Amino acid sequence: MDMIAADMPAAPSSFNAPSFNASALRLCRIFETSDLDDARERISKVMQPHSLMACGRPQGHQTSHMDFMAMKGMGIGTIKFGQASIAVPPLDDYYLAILCLSGGAEIRIERDTFTVDRFNGVLCSPGSPIAGQFSPDCEQLVLKIARTRLAAFNGPRPVRLAARLDLRSPRLTPLLVALRGVIGDPATVRLIHNDPVVAAEYEQLFLRLLLAGQDCAETDDRPQGPRPVSVHRAIAYLRENSTAAITLADIAQAAGVPERTLHDAFKRFEGVSPLRYLRNLRLDDVHAQLRSGGGEDASVTVIALNAGFTHLSRFAQDYAERFGERPSDTLRRGCA
């Protein structure tokens, strides 16, 4: 991918360029650091593990930061790390919209490359790997939307969302206006942060406007016919070994097929990757134990570790996205 120049080409003056003031999101600062490795680690805790490398000439004292306002099933934030390249493995169970508050980027999703600037954004879907390069002055505006939240909002039939976001499209204007109204107003950000009911209302509004602003078609990608034998073998293996440390290579070996073949079959027949299927099995197991009170001297930490989770902060985030509440809340009700 070609390096992006610091100065992005000017667009014709006839275009209506959207602009954003995200000053209110500064109230939700997650970190600020001059260490790019530290920035990568901190961003990974909110998103997912990825690689982040500086490129080009050093631009003096460069600080990175991230602001993030979390709601029930989605979050809105900003990310800045200077001139750098990223590589993200297939997205976990969430959609990621990327816009630019300043500067620009080129984002590759699967085999397609998209320009992200003041006129264009991208929407990355679950299961898609991402690579990108960012200009020195780039600050991203990101929306993270849990797939389960979008599915719950939209109903049982899945939708295929277009990857390119044309920010000049009249159909996207209501979404952009709503975003501006929130991220630029400290009182609204405080209200969303402090009132879960208000947060849920705004989340619903953003999801409705996102779907209304896209040329997205309902689709039913579930294939006809039975699951392949390899998928049956893999699922049996996962159920029998759900608490063990398992890699994709282990699952593929048990299924008797190459890793990519297994991954594609799972995406086609189960709608998730094999490792996401395993994570869901573990989450469901933890949820069932917490609902029953967890047993004598049980704690969320012990139950999660016994189920195979090793990163507890990531577990808590995945649990909240899948069940709409914290693990401790489920345990409290189970013990009542």
N, C-alpha and C positions, 0 to 999 in steps of 0.2 A: 504494500500500500504506500503511495507516495506521501512524503512528508507534507504537512499543511503549512503554508506560509503564515506568518504572524498576522499579516493584513489580508483579510478575506476579500474577494472581489466585491465591488459595490453592485447592488441590484438596481434595475431601472427605477427611476423616481416615481413611476406610475404605480408601483406596487405599494400596497398598504402593509407596512411592516409592523407586526405585533411587537410590543415591548413589555417588559416585566420589571416590576420593582419588588424584589423579594426581601426587603429589609425586615419585615416582620418575622421571617423564618430565622433570623439571627437569634431570636429568643430561644430557638430549639437547637442551639449549637451542640453537636456531639463531640467535636474535637477541633483543635487547631494545632498544627505541628509543622516543623521544618524538616522532619525526617520522613522521606517518602515510604520507607518500609513500614514505619509506624502508621502512616496514613492508610496503606494497603490493609494492614491488620485491622484497623478500626473500621474501615469501610466494609471489610468482609464480615464483621459481626452484625452489620445491619443488612447487608445484601447476601453475599456468599463468597467463599474463597476464590481468588483470581490472582493473576499476575499483573503487576503494575511496574513499568520501567520508564525512567526518564529518557528522553531523547533530545537531540539537538544540543546546542551550546547552553551551558548554565546561564540562567538569567539573574545572577546575583542571589540575594537572599530570598528564596522562594518558600512561601508557606502554603500548606494545604489545609483545607477545612471541609467540614461536612455539617450541614444543618438538616434535621429530619424531624418532622411532625408525624407521629404514628397515630392512626385511627384503628378501628377494629380489624378491618381486612385490607387496608391500604395505607400508604404513607406518602407524604410529599416532602421533598428535600432539595438541597443544593449540594453540589460536590465541586471542589476546585483543587487541582493538583499540578497545574502548570503544563508545560509541553511534555507529554508522556504518551505511552502506548499501553493498552490493556489487552488482556486475553481472558475471557470468561468462559468456563466450560458450560455445557448445556444448562440453561437456566433451570433452577429448581421450580417448584410449583407456583410460579408467579409471572405476571406480565411486567415489563419494564418500559415505560415511556421516557425518552430522553429528548429534552429541548435544550437550547442554549440561552442563558441570560446574557452572555458576552462571548466573543470569540466564535470558534467553530470546530467541527470535528468531522471525521469520516468514520462511519460505523459499518462493519461488515457483519451481516447476519446470514448464516449458512453461506451461500455462494453470491449473495447480492450485496453491493456496497451502496451506502446512502450518505449524502451530505446532510449534516446537521448544522444549521445556522439560524439566523433570525427569521427565516422564512420556512424552514423545514425541520421536522422532528422525525423520530422513529419510534415504533412500538414493537418491542421484542416479545415473542411469545414463549411460553414454557417449553423446555426441551431444545431450544435453539442456542447454539454457541454464539458468542459475540467477540469480535475483535475491533479495536478502534484506535485512532490516533487523534490527539487533541492539540489545538493551538496553544501557545504560551498563555494567552489571556482568556482561555475558555473557562467558563463557569457553567456547569450543567444545572438544569432544573429537571428533577426526576420524579416520576410517579411509580410507585411499586404497588401492584394490585395482586392480591392472592387469587390464584385460579379458582379456588373453592368459593371465594367471595363473589367473583364475577358469575360463576355458575349458579350460585344461590340466588343472585339478583336476576339473572336472565332466564332462569328456568332450566329444565333438563336438557334441552337441545343445545349443543355447543355452537359457538359462532367462530368463524374464521375472520380475524381482524387483519386489516391491511397494515403492512409494516411501515409504509411512508405516511407521515402526517404533514399535509400541506397546510401550514399555518395561515395561509391567505384565503383558505376556503371558507365561504360563508357558513358552511355546515359546522365548522369547528369554532366559529366565533363565540357562541354561548359558553363553551367549555373554557376558552381562553379568558373570557370576561370574568367567569366565576373564579378561575384560578387567580387572576390579578386581584380580585376583590378580597381574597383570603390572604395570600402571601404578602400583600402590601399593607395589611391592617393589623397592628399588634393586638387590638382589642378582640378581633375575631379569632386570631391564633390562640390567645389565652382562653377564650371561651371554648374553642374546640378541644384544647388540651385539658380543661378542667371539667367539662360536661360531656359524658359519654353519649347522652341522648342527642345533643347538638352535633357531636362528631359523627354519629350514625346518619343523621339527616344530611350533612354535607357530603359524606361518603356516597350515599345513595344518589345525591344530585350529580356528583362528578361521574359516577358510573353511567347514569342515564344520559348525560351530555356526551360522554365519550362514545357510547354506542350510537347515539343519534348523529354524531358528527362523522361517522365513518361509512364508507361503502362496504358494509360487512354483510355477509349472507349467512343465514343459518345453514348448518351442514350436519349431517349425521355420518361421521367417518367410521362408525363401527362396521367392521366387515361382516359379510354374511358367512355362515358356515361355522364349524367348530374351531376352537383354538388349536394351534399346531401342538404336536406332541412335545416339542421343545419347551413351549410355554408352560404346559402342564408339569413337566419335570422340574422346571425352574421354580414354579410356585410351590410345589411339594417340598423342594429343597429349602426354600425360604421359610416356609412354615415350620419345618423341623429344626432349623438353625437360626431362627430370628434373633436370638440373643448373642450369637457369636459375631466375631469380627469378620465380615464377609466383603469380598471385593467382587467387581463385575466379572473378573476372570474366574473366580470360584463358581459363580452362578452359571457362567457359560460352560464351564467344564462339566458341571453336574447335568446341564441340559443337553450336552453333546453337540453344541453348535458354536460357531465363532461369536465373539463378543458383539460385533456390529449386527450380525444376523439376529441375535437375541434381543438387542436393544430395539431394533426396528420392529420386531414382532411384538414386543411388549407395548411399544407406542401405538401400534396399530390395533391390537386386540384389547389392551388394558387401559390405554390412554395415558400411561405414565411410563417412566423408565423403570428397569428392574430395581435400581437402588431406591428410587422414590417409592416403589411398591413395598420394599422392605421397610422403609421409614414409616410408611403408613401402617404396616402391620404392627410395628413397635408402638406407635402412637395409640393405636386402637387397644393394644394390650395394656398400656399404662392407663388409658382412660377407663377401661373396664375395672382395673384394680382400684383406681381412685374412687370410682363410683360406689364400689363395695366397701369403702372405708379403709382399704389398704392392708387390713390385718393388724395384728398386735405390733406396736412400736414402729409402725410404718411411717415413712416420710416420702415426700415427692422425690427427693434426691436418691434415696435408696431404691425406690421403685424404678425410676428412670435409668439408673445405672444397671440394675438387674435386667432391664429390658434390652440393653445393648447400646444405650446412648452414652457418649463420652463427653460431648460438648453441651453442658447443661444450659448455657444461655441460648444456644441455638435450639435446643430441645424446647425450651419454654416458648420461644418465638413460633416454632412450628406447631406446637400444641395449641397456642392461642389462635393461629390461623385456621387450624383444622376444626377446633371445637368452639371457638368464639369466647373462650374464657381462659383464665390462668389455671395451671394445674392445681394450685393451692385452693382455688375456689371449688373445683370439683371434689377435692379431698374433704374440704370443710362440709360440703353438703352430704357426702357419703358417710361422714362420722356423726352427722346430726341425728 
